[in-house]
Amino acid sequence: MIDLILRHRPATSATAGAAARRVGRILGLVAVAVAALAVVLLLSPLVLDDIANSGGADWNRLSDIGAAYGFTSAIVSALALAGVAVSLVVQNRQARAEQVQGIRS
C-alpha cells in the first residue's frame, strides 16, 4: 500500500522500509503539531483570564481574540475536509490497483 501511495512502482524490501520510515516521520510530525495545538488551546483560557484580571481589561481586544478562535476553527475544519479528500483519492487509487490486479490474475 505504501509503495502504491508514494510512486506506483514495485517495491523492494529496502524501498518499502524507506517508504515506511518516511510515512512514520510524517505521522510523527503531524502528531507533534496536533499536540502543540492542543496545548495552546488548553492554555489560552488561562492567558485570557490573566489579561482580564490585570486591571482595566479591554473587552474589545478580548472580543477580537475570541473572533480569532472562529478563524482558527475554520482553518481546522478546512484541514479536516482536505484530509477526507486525500483519503478518498488514496482509496480510489487502491481500488483501481486491486481491480487491475484482479484482471491480471
N, CA, C and O atoms as a printed pandas DataFrame, in Angstrom:
     atom_number atom_name residue_name chain_id  residue_number  x_coord  y_coord  z_coord
0              1         N          MET        A               1    0.817   -1.182    0.000
1              2        CA          MET        A               1    0.000    0.000    0.000
2              3         C          MET        A               1    0.864    1.250    0.000
3              4         O          MET        A               1    0.566    2.199   -0.725
4              5         N          ILE        A               2    1.928    1.273    0.796
5              6        CA          ILE        A               2    2.780    2.458    0.897
6              7         C          ILE        A               2    3.446    2.758   -0.434
7              8         O          ILE        A               2    3.506    3.915   -0.848
8              9         N          ASP        A               3    3.953    1.720   -1.117
9             10        CA          ASP        A               3    4.600    1.967   -2.397
10            11         C          ASP        A               3    3.593    2.448   -3.427
11            12         O          ASP        A               3    3.959    3.204   -4.327
12            13         N          LEU        A               4    2.323    2.030   -3.326
13            14        CA          LEU        A               4    1.286    2.491   -4.232
14            15         C          LEU        A               4    1.020    3.978   -4.029
15            16         O          LEU        A               4    0.815    4.715   -4.993
16            17         N          ILE        A               5    1.024    4.409   -2.795
17            18        CA          ILE        A               5    0.771    5.807   -2.483
18            19         C          ILE        A               5    1.925    6.688   -2.941
19            20         O          ILE        A               5    1.704    7.768   -3.489
20            21         N          LEU        A               6    3.149    6.236   -2.721
21            22        CA          LEU        A               6    4.293    7.100   -2.964
22            23         C          LEU        A               6    4.650    7.249   -4.437
23            24         O          LEU        A               6    4.753    8.372   -4.930
24            25         N          ARG        A               7    4.839    6.153   -5.144
25            26        CA          ARG        A               7    5.335    6.313   -6.511
26            27         C          ARG        A               7    4.746    5.337   -7.523
27            28         O          ARG        A               7    5.124    5.405   -8.693
28            29         N          HIS        A               8    3.873    4.464   -7.158
29            30        CA          HIS        A               8    3.278    3.476   -8.054
30            31         C          HIS        A               8    4.328    2.606   -8.737
31            32         O          HIS        A               8    4.215    2.314   -9.927
32            33         N          ARG        A               9    5.323    2.203   -8.008
33            34        CA          ARG        A               9    6.345    1.319   -8.577
34            35         C          ARG        A               9    6.493    0.113   -7.670
35            36         O          ARG        A               9    6.204    0.194   -6.476
36            37         N          PRO        A              10    6.939   -1.001   -8.224
37            38        CA          PRO        A              10    7.122   -2.177   -7.379
38            39         C          PRO        A              10    8.174   -1.895   -6.319
39            40         O          PRO        A              10    9.201   -1.276   -6.594
40            41         N          ALA        A              11    7.910   -2.351   -5.119
41            42        CA          ALA        A              11    8.805   -2.047   -4.011
42            43         C          ALA        A              11    9.685   -3.229   -3.688
43            44         O          ALA        A              11    9.229   -4.371   -3.618
44            45         N          THR        A              12   10.952   -2.935   -3.494
45            46        CA          THR        A              12   11.844   -3.929   -2.931
46            47         C          THR        A              12   11.753   -3.775   -1.426
47            48         O          THR        A              12   11.132   -2.834   -0.931
48            49         N          SER        A              13   12.363   -4.686   -0.703
49            50        CA          SER        A              13   12.273   -4.581    0.757
50            51         C          SER        A              13   12.959   -3.310    1.255
51            52         O          SER        A              13   12.504   -2.713    2.231
52            53         N          ALA        A              14   14.051   -2.882    0.601
53            54        CA          ALA        A              14   14.730   -1.650    1.012
54            55         C          ALA        A              14   13.861   -0.430    0.721
55            56         O          ALA        A              14   13.783    0.492    1.533
56            57         N          THR        A              15   13.213   -0.430   -0.432
57            58        CA          THR        A              15   12.346    0.695   -0.793
58            59         C          THR        A              15   11.140    0.764    0.137
59            60         O          THR        A              15   10.743    1.846    0.570
60            61         N          ALA        A              16   10.568   -0.377    0.437
61            62        CA          ALA        A              16    9.403   -0.398    1.330
62            63         C          ALA        A              16    9.790    0.071    2.727
63            64         O          ALA        A              16    9.018    0.769    3.385
64            65         N          GLY        A              17   10.980   -0.308    3.180
65            66        CA          GLY        A              17   11.430    0.146    4.502
66            67         C          GLY        A              17   11.639    1.642    4.540
67            68         O          GLY        A              17   11.272    2.298    5.515
68            69         N          ALA        A              18   12.233    2.198    3.474
69            70        CA          ALA        A              18   12.447    3.644    3.410
70            71         C          ALA        A              18   11.115    4.377    3.344
71            72         O          ALA        A              18   10.942    5.421    3.972
72            73         N          ALA        A              19   10.176    3.828    2.581
73            74        CA          ALA        A              19    8.863    4.451    2.479
74            75         C          ALA        A              19    8.142    4.412    3.823
75            76         O          ALA        A              19    7.491    5.382    4.211
76            77         N          ALA        A              20    8.260    3.301    4.525
77            78        CA          ALA        A              20    7.613    3.185    5.838
78            79         C          ALA        A              20    8.214    4.180    6.820
79            80         O          ALA        A              20    7.493    4.777    7.620
80            81         N          ARG        A              21    9.530    4.362    6.765
81            82        CA          ARG        A              21   10.173    5.348    7.648
82            83         C          ARG        A              21    9.702    6.760    7.320
83            84         O          ARG        A              21    9.459    7.566    8.218
84            85         N          ARG        A              22    9.576    7.055    6.027
85            86        CA          ARG        A              22    9.131    8.380    5.608
86            87         C          ARG        A              22    7.707    8.642    6.092
87            88         O          ARG        A              22    7.410    9.715    6.617
88            89         N          VAL        A              23    6.839    7.667    5.915
89            90        CA          VAL        A              23    5.456    7.813    6.369
90            91         C          VAL        A              23    5.414    7.939    7.892
91            92         O          VAL        A              23    4.627    8.713    8.437
92            93         N          GLY        A              24    6.267    7.170    8.573
93            94        CA          GLY        A              24    6.331    7.264   10.037
94            95         C          GLY        A              24    6.776    8.643   10.494
95            96         O          GLY        A              24    6.247    9.172   11.470
96            97         N          ARG        A              25    7.745    9.230    9.798
97            98        CA          ARG        A              25    8.198   10.580   10.146
98            99         C          ARG        A              25    7.091   11.601    9.941
99           100         O          ARG        A              25    6.888   12.490   10.767
100          101         N          ILE        A              26    6.379   11.461    8.831
101          102        CA          ILE        A              26    5.289   12.397    8.551
102          103         C          ILE        A              26    4.204   12.284    9.620
103          104         O          ILE        A              26    3.705   13.294   10.115
104          105         N          LEU        A              27    3.846   11.060    9.969
105          106        CA          LEU        A              27    2.831   10.867   11.010
106          107         C          LEU        A              27    3.313   11.398   12.355
107          108         O          LEU        A              27    2.529   11.950   13.127
108          109         N          GLY        A              28    4.602   11.232   12.634
109          110        CA          GLY        A              28    5.164   11.772   13.869
110          111         C          GLY        A              28    5.086   13.288   13.910
111          112         O          GLY        A              28    4.745   13.865   14.943
112          113         N          LEU        A              29    5.398   13.940   12.795
113          114        CA          LEU        A              29    5.311   15.399   12.739
114          115         C          LEU        A              29    3.876   15.884   12.893
115          116         O          LEU        A              29    3.623   16.895   13.548
116          117         N          VAL        A              30    2.943   15.164   12.291
117          118        CA          VAL        A              30    1.537   15.528   12.433
118          119         C          VAL        A              30    1.098   15.382   13.891
119          120         O          VAL        A              30    0.369   16.225   14.415
120          121         N          ALA        A              31    1.546   14.310   14.538
121          122        CA          ALA        A              31    1.186   14.094   15.950
122          123         C          ALA        A              31    1.753   15.203   16.831
123          124         O          ALA        A              31    1.074   15.681   17.739
124          125         N          VAL        A              32    2.988   15.614   16.570
125          126        CA          VAL        A              32    3.597   16.697   17.353
126          127         C          VAL        A              32    2.848   18.005   17.126
127          128         O          VAL        A              32    2.613   18.755   18.073
128          129         N          ALA        A              33    2.471   18.284   15.884
129          130        CA          ALA        A              33    1.736   19.513   15.579
130          131         C          ALA        A              33    0.377   19.525   16.265
131          132         O          ALA        A              33   -0.042   20.555   16.794
132          133         N          VAL        A              34   -0.316   18.389   16.261
133          134        CA          VAL        A              34   -1.623   18.304   16.914
134          135         C          VAL        A              34   -1.474   18.473   18.424
135          136         O          VAL        A              34   -2.289   19.142   19.059
136          137         N          ALA        A              35   -0.438   17.872   18.997
137          138        CA          ALA        A              35   -0.206   18.015   20.439
138          139         C          ALA        A              35    0.103   19.464   20.798
139          140         O          ALA        A              35   -0.397   19.971   21.803
140          141         N          ALA        A              36    0.919   20.137   19.993
141          142        CA          ALA        A              36    1.254   21.538   20.255
142          143         C          ALA        A              36    0.000   22.407   20.165
143          144         O          ALA        A              36   -0.200   23.296   20.993
144          145         N          LEU        A              37   -0.837   22.154   19.171
145          146        CA          LEU        A              37   -2.072   22.907   19.029
146          147         C          LEU        A              37   -2.993   22.677   20.223
147          148         O          LEU        A              37   -3.633   23.613   20.703
148          149         N          ALA        A              38   -3.063   21.448   20.699
149          150        CA          ALA        A              38   -3.898   21.136   21.857
150          151         C          ALA        A              38   -3.405   21.867   23.104
151          152         O          ALA        A              38   -4.209   22.375   23.886
152          153         N          VAL        A              39   -2.083   21.920   23.289
153          154        CA          VAL        A              39   -1.524   22.625   24.452
154          155         C          VAL        A              39   -1.856   24.110   24.377
155          156         O          VAL        A              39   -2.250   24.711   25.377
156          157         N          VAL        A              40   -1.698   24.700   23.203
157          158        CA          VAL        A              40   -2.006   26.126   23.046
158          159         C          VAL        A              40   -3.479   26.384   23.330
159          160         O          VAL        A              40   -3.818   27.346   24.019
160          161         N          LEU        A              41   -4.352   25.540   22.808
161          162        CA          LEU        A              41   -5.781   25.735   23.035
162          163         C          LEU        A              41   -6.169   25.531   24.499
163          164         O          LEU        A              41   -7.059   26.211   25.010
164          165         N          LEU        A              42   -5.499   24.590   25.174
165          166        CA          LEU        A              42   -5.819   24.353   26.580
166          167         C          LEU        A              42   -5.299   25.467   27.485
167          168         O          LEU        A              42   -5.905   25.747   28.519
168          169         N          LEU        A              43   -4.199   26.102   27.120
169          170        CA          LEU        A              43   -3.637   27.170   27.947
170          171         C          LEU        A              43   -4.245   28.540   27.659
171          172         O          LEU        A              43   -4.112   29.452   28.476
172          173         N          SER        A              44   -4.903   28.701   26.528
173          174        CA          SER        A              44   -5.426   30.016   26.162
174          175         C          SER        A              44   -6.456   30.580   27.151
175          176         O          SER        A              44   -6.434   31.789   27.382
176          177         N          PRO        A              45   -7.350   29.791   27.745
177          178        CA          PRO        A              45   -8.248   30.393   28.737
178          179         C          PRO        A              45   -7.498   30.980   29.934
179          180         O          PRO        A              45   -7.912   31.997   30.491
180          181         N          LEU        A              46   -6.405   30.346   30.325
181          182        CA          LEU        A              46   -5.625   30.887   31.442
182          183         C          LEU        A              46   -5.006   32.234   31.074
183          184         O          LEU        A              46   -4.964   33.151   31.894
184          185         N          VAL        A              47   -4.535   32.341   29.855
185          186        CA          VAL        A              47   -3.953   33.603   29.400
186          187         C          VAL        A              47   -5.028   34.680   29.332
187          188         O          VAL        A              47   -4.795   35.815   29.748
188          189         N          LEU        A              48   -6.200   34.338   28.813
189          190        CA          LEU        A              48   -7.291   35.313   28.747
190          191         C          LEU        A              48   -7.727   35.750   30.145
191          192         O          LEU        A              48   -8.020   36.924   30.373
192          193         N          ASP        A              49   -7.767   34.805   31.071
193          194        CA          ASP        A              49   -8.116   35.147   32.449
194          195         C          ASP        A              49   -7.085   36.090   33.047
195          196         O          ASP        A              49   -7.444   37.032   33.753
196          197         N          ASP        A              50   -5.823   35.851   32.775
197          198        CA          ASP        A              50   -4.756   36.726   33.266
198          199         C          ASP        A              50   -4.896   38.125   32.682
199          200         O          ASP        A              50   -4.691   39.113   33.388
200          201         N          ILE        A              51   -5.242   38.222   31.400
201          202        CA          ILE        A              51   -5.430   39.529   30.768
202          203         C          ILE        A              51   -6.613   40.255   31.408
203          204         O          ILE        A              51   -6.533   41.454   31.678
204          205         N          ALA        A              52   -7.697   39.542   31.650
205          206        CA          ALA        A              52   -8.899   40.163   32.212
206          207         C          ALA        A              52   -8.685   40.621   33.648
207          208         O          ALA        A              52   -9.247   41.635   34.061
208          209         N          ASN        A              53   -7.879   39.890   34.415
209          210        CA          ASN        A              53   -7.667   40.232   35.821
210          211         C          ASN        A              53   -6.522   41.208   36.036
211          212         O          ASN        A              53   -6.211   41.544   37.179
212          213         N          SER        A              54   -5.896   41.667   34.977
213          214        CA          SER        A              54   -4.743   42.546   35.130
214          215         C          SER        A              54   -5.145   43.999   35.337
215          216         O          SER        A              54   -4.294   44.885   35.261
216          217         N          GLY        A              55   -6.378   44.255   35.589
217          218        CA          GLY        A              55   -6.810   45.636   35.809
218          219         C          GLY        A              55   -7.867   45.993   34.795
219          220         O          GLY        A              55   -8.873   45.299   34.654
220          221         N          GLY        A              56   -7.632   47.078   34.094
221          222        CA          GLY        A              56   -8.590   47.541   33.094
222          223         C          GLY        A              56   -8.555   46.668   31.861
223          224         O          GLY        A              56   -7.755   46.880   30.950
224          225         N          ALA        A              57   -9.426   45.695   31.847
225          226        CA          ALA        A              57   -9.478   44.782   30.701
226          227         C          ALA        A              57  -10.114   45.492   29.513
227          228         O          ALA        A              57  -11.159   46.128   29.646
228          229         N          ASP        A              58   -9.487   45.381   28.375
229          230        CA          ASP        A              58  -10.019   45.940   27.146
230          231         C          ASP        A              58  -10.899   44.871   26.503
231          232         O          ASP        A              58  -10.408   43.967   25.826
232          233         N          TRP        A              59  -12.202   44.991   26.726
233          234        CA          TRP        A              59  -13.110   43.946   26.278
234          235         C          TRP        A              59  -13.209   43.878   24.763
235          236         O          TRP        A              59  -13.508   42.818   24.213
236          237         N          ASN        A              60  -12.964   44.985   24.080
237          238        CA          ASN        A              60  -12.946   44.938   22.616
238          239         C          ASN        A              60  -11.788   44.067   22.129
239          240         O          ASN        A              60  -11.926   43.305   21.172
240          241         N          ARG        A              61  -10.655   44.192   22.801
241          242        CA          ARG        A              61   -9.490   43.373   22.433
242          243         C          ARG        A              61   -9.778   41.892   22.719
243          244         O          ARG        A              61   -9.470   41.020   21.906
244          245         N          LEU        A              62  -10.371   41.628   23.880
245          246        CA          LEU        A              62  -10.723   40.241   24.205
246          247         C          LEU        A              62  -11.752   39.688   23.218
247          248         O          LEU        A              62  -11.724   38.500   22.896
248          249         N          SER        A              63  -12.647   40.529   22.745
249          250        CA          SER        A              63  -13.615   40.103   21.740
250          251         C          SER        A              63  -12.921   39.743   20.431
251          252         O          SER        A              63  -13.288   38.777   19.762
252          253         N          ASP        A              64  -11.909   40.539   20.077
253          254        CA          ASP        A              64  -11.137   40.224   18.861
254          255         C          ASP        A              64  -10.412   38.896   19.003
255          256         O          ASP        A              64  -10.313   38.130   18.044
256          257         N          ILE        A              65   -9.904   38.623   20.204
257          258        CA          ILE        A              65   -9.229   37.346   20.441
258          259         C          ILE        A              65  -10.228   36.200   20.289
259          260         O          ILE        A              65   -9.903   35.162   19.713
260          261         N          GLY        A              66  -11.437   36.387   20.804
261          262        CA          GLY        A              66  -12.475   35.368   20.651
262          263         C          GLY        A              66  -12.845   35.154   19.195
263          264         O          GLY        A              66  -13.110   34.026   18.780
264          265         N          ALA        A              67  -12.864   36.223   18.420
265          266        CA          ALA        A              67  -13.158   36.091   16.995
266          267         C          ALA        A              67  -12.058   35.325   16.279
267          268         O          ALA        A              67  -12.308   34.650   15.280
268          269         N          ALA        A              68  -10.839   35.431   16.795
269          270        CA          ALA        A              68   -9.731   34.686   16.197
270          271         C          ALA        A              68   -9.957   33.179   16.344
271          272         O          ALA        A              68   -9.503   32.404   15.503
272          273         N          TYR        A              69  -10.653   32.757   17.406
273          274        CA          TYR        A              69  -10.965   31.343   17.562
274          275         C          TYR        A              69  -11.875   30.868   16.432
275          276         O          TYR        A              69  -11.756   29.730   15.978
276          277         N          GLY        A              70  -12.778   31.730   15.978
277          278        CA          GLY        A              70  -13.627   31.373   14.847
278          279         C          GLY        A              70  -12.804   31.150   13.597
279          280         O          GLY        A              70  -13.067   30.222   12.833
280          281         N          PHE        A              71  -11.807   31.996   13.383
281          282        CA          PHE        A              71  -10.911   31.839   12.243
282          283         C          PHE        A              71  -10.137   30.534   12.363
283          284         O          PHE        A              71  -10.003   29.795   11.388
284          285         N          THR        A              72   -9.630   30.252   13.555
285          286        CA          THR        A              72   -8.892   29.013   13.778
286          287         C          THR        A              72   -9.786   27.798   13.535
287          288         O          THR        A              72   -9.350   26.802   12.958
288          289         N          SER        A              73  -11.013   27.889   13.970
289          290        CA          SER        A              73  -11.959   26.798   13.760
290          291         C          SER        A              73  -12.194   26.556   12.272
291          292         O          SER        A              73  -12.286   25.409   11.833
292          293         N          ALA        A              74  -12.291   27.624   11.508
293          294        CA          ALA        A              74  -12.483   27.482   10.062
294          295         C          ALA        A              74  -11.269   26.820    9.412
295          296         O          ALA        A              74  -11.422   25.992    8.515
296          297         N          ILE        A              75  -10.072   27.177    9.856
297          298        CA          ILE        A              75   -8.847   26.584    9.305
298          299         C          ILE        A              75   -8.798   25.089    9.629
299          300         O          ILE        A              75   -8.493   24.275    8.757
300          301         N          VAL        A              76   -9.096   24.728   10.872
301          302        CA          VAL        A              76   -9.068   23.321   11.276
302          303         C          VAL        A              76  -10.116   22.523   10.492
303          304         O          VAL        A              76   -9.856   21.391   10.085
304          305         N          SER        A              77  -11.292   23.106   10.283
305          306        CA          SER        A              77  -12.332   22.427    9.511
306          307         C          SER        A              77  -11.897   22.227    8.062
307          308         O          SER        A              77  -12.156   21.178    7.473
308          309         N          ALA        A              78  -11.244   23.224    7.494
309          310        CA          ALA        A              78  -10.756   23.097    6.118
310          311         C          ALA        A              78   -9.695   22.009    6.017
311          312         O          ALA        A              78   -9.678   21.243    5.053
312          313         N          LEU        A              79   -8.810   21.937    7.006
313          314        CA          LEU        A              79   -7.788   20.890    7.006
314          315         C          LEU        A              79   -8.428   19.500    7.132
315          316         O          LEU        A              79   -7.989   18.548    6.487
316          317         N          ALA        A              80   -9.455   19.396    7.957
317          318        CA          ALA        A              80  -10.148   18.111    8.098
318          319         C          ALA        A              80  -10.814   17.707    6.790
319          320         O          ALA        A              80  -10.766   16.539    6.402
320          321         N          LEU        A              81  -11.431   18.660    6.112
321          322        CA          LEU        A              81  -12.054   18.369    4.824
322          323         C          LEU        A              81  -11.007   17.946    3.796
323          324         O          LEU        A              81  -11.242   17.034    3.004
324          325         N          ALA        A              82   -9.852   18.612    3.812
325          326        CA          ALA        A              82   -8.766   18.229    2.900
326          327         C          ALA        A              82   -8.282   16.814    3.210
327          328         O          ALA        A              82   -7.975   16.052    2.294
328          329         N          GLY        A              83   -8.211   16.459    4.489
329          330        CA          GLY        A              83   -7.814   15.108    4.872
330          331         C          GLY        A              83   -8.790   14.061    4.353
331          332         O          GLY        A              83   -8.375   12.995    3.898
332          333         N          VAL        A              84  -10.062   14.354    4.417
333          334        CA          VAL        A              84  -11.072   13.432    3.889
334          335         C          VAL        A              84  -10.912   13.301    2.380
335          336         O          VAL        A              84  -11.008   12.198    1.841
336          337         N          ALA        A              85  -10.671   14.406    1.698
337          338        CA          ALA        A              85  -10.489   14.367    0.242
338          339         C          ALA        A              85   -9.270   13.533   -0.135
339          340         O          ALA        A              85   -9.325   12.736   -1.071
340          341         N          VAL        A              86   -8.180   13.714    0.587
341          342        CA          VAL        A              86   -6.967   12.939    0.308
342          343         C          VAL        A              86   -7.222   11.453    0.537
343          344         O          VAL        A              86   -6.790   10.619   -0.259
344          345         N          SER        A              87   -7.914   11.120    1.609
345          346        CA          SER        A              87   -8.186    9.704    1.879
346          347         C          SER        A              87   -9.068    9.087    0.791
347          348         O          SER        A              87   -8.896    7.918    0.447
348          349         N          LEU        A              88  -10.002    9.857    0.252
349          350        CA          LEU        A              88  -10.835    9.348   -0.837
350          351         C          LEU        A              88  -10.009    9.109   -2.104
351          352         O          LEU        A              88  -10.230    8.126   -2.812
352          353         N          VAL        A              89   -9.070    9.995   -2.387
353          354        CA          VAL        A              89   -8.198    9.814   -3.550
354          355         C          VAL        A              89   -7.350    8.556   -3.380
355          356         O          VAL        A              89   -7.202    7.769   -4.314
356          357         N          VAL        A              90   -6.794    8.372   -2.178
357          358        CA          VAL        A              90   -5.962    7.195   -1.920
358          359         C          VAL        A              90   -6.786    5.920   -2.037
359          360         O          VAL        A              90   -6.325    4.934   -2.613
360          361         N          GLN        A              91   -7.989    5.929   -1.502
361          362        CA          GLN        A              91   -8.859    4.752   -1.604
362          363         C          GLN        A              91   -9.216    4.454   -3.055
363          364         O          GLN        A              91   -9.292    3.290   -3.448
364          365         N          ASN        A              92   -9.434    5.495   -3.855
365          366        CA          ASN        A              92   -9.746    5.308   -5.265
366          367         C          ASN        A              92   -8.560    4.665   -5.980
367          368         O          ASN        A              92   -8.747    3.754   -6.786
368          369         N          ARG        A              93   -7.363    5.123   -5.698
369          370        CA          ARG        A              93   -6.165    4.542   -6.310
370          371         C          ARG        A              93   -5.993    3.081   -5.901
371          372         O          ARG        A              93   -5.638    2.234   -6.721
372          373         N          GLN        A              94   -6.244    2.800   -4.644
373          374        CA          GLN        A              94   -6.143    1.421   -4.176
374          375         C          GLN        A              94   -7.158    0.524   -4.880
375          376         O          GLN        A              94   -6.828   -0.590   -5.289
376          377         N          ALA        A              95   -8.375    1.003   -5.018
377          378        CA          ALA        A              95   -9.418    0.215   -5.679
378          379         C          ALA        A              95   -9.047   -0.059   -7.134
379          380         O          ALA        A              95   -9.262   -1.161   -7.638
380          381         N          ARG        A              96   -8.490    0.947   -7.804
381          382        CA          ARG        A              96   -8.065    0.747   -9.188
382          383         C          ARG        A              96   -6.936   -0.278   -9.271
383          384         O          ARG        A              96   -6.937   -1.143  -10.147
384          385         N          ALA        A              97   -5.978   -0.175   -8.355
385          386        CA          ALA        A              97   -4.858   -1.113   -8.352
386          387         C          ALA        A              97   -5.353   -2.534   -8.090
387          388         O          ALA        A              97   -4.877   -3.475   -8.726
388          389         N          GLU        A              98   -6.293   -2.705   -7.172
389          390        CA          GLU        A              98   -6.849   -4.026   -6.895
390          391         C          GLU        A              98   -7.633   -4.550   -8.095
391          392         O          GLU        A              98   -7.617   -5.746   -8.385
392          393         N          GLN        A              99   -8.312   -3.652   -8.779
393          394        CA          GLN        A              99   -9.065   -4.056   -9.955
394          395         C          GLN        A              99   -8.117   -4.543  -11.062
395          396         O          GLN        A              99   -8.376   -5.560  -11.706
396          397         N          VAL        A             100   -7.032   -3.817  -11.272
397          398        CA          VAL        A             100   -6.039   -4.224  -12.267
398          399         C          VAL        A             100   -5.414   -5.545  -11.859
399          400         O          VAL        A             100   -5.212   -6.424  -12.696
400          401         N          GLN        A             101   -5.110   -5.688  -10.597
401          402        CA          GLN        A             101   -4.523   -6.935  -10.091
402          403         C          GLN        A             101   -5.495   -8.099  -10.274
403          404         O          GLN        A             101   -5.077   -9.206  -10.614
404          405         N          GLY        A             102   -6.765   -7.861  -10.056
405          406        CA          GLY        A             102   -7.777   -8.907  -10.233
406          407         C          GLY        A             102   -7.922   -9.308  -11.695
407          408         O          GLY        A             102   -8.145  -10.482  -11.995
408          409         N          ILE        A             103   -7.800   -8.360  -12.598
409          410        CA          ILE        A             103   -7.897   -8.649  -14.017
410          411         C          ILE        A             103   -6.679   -9.456  -14.473
411          412         O          ILE        A             103   -6.806  -10.363  -15.295
412          413         N          ARG        A             104   -5.509   -9.129  -13.943
413          414        CA          ARG        A             104   -4.278   -9.825  -14.335
414          415         C          ARG        A             104   -4.243  -11.271  -13.836
415          416         O          ARG        A             104   -3.639  -12.137  -14.470
416          417         N          SER        A             105   -4.880  -11.523  -12.720
417          418        CA          SER        A             105   -4.782  -12.886  -12.166
418          419         C          SER        A             105   -5.912  -13.769  -12.585
419          420         O          SER        A             105   -5.960  -14.937  -12.197
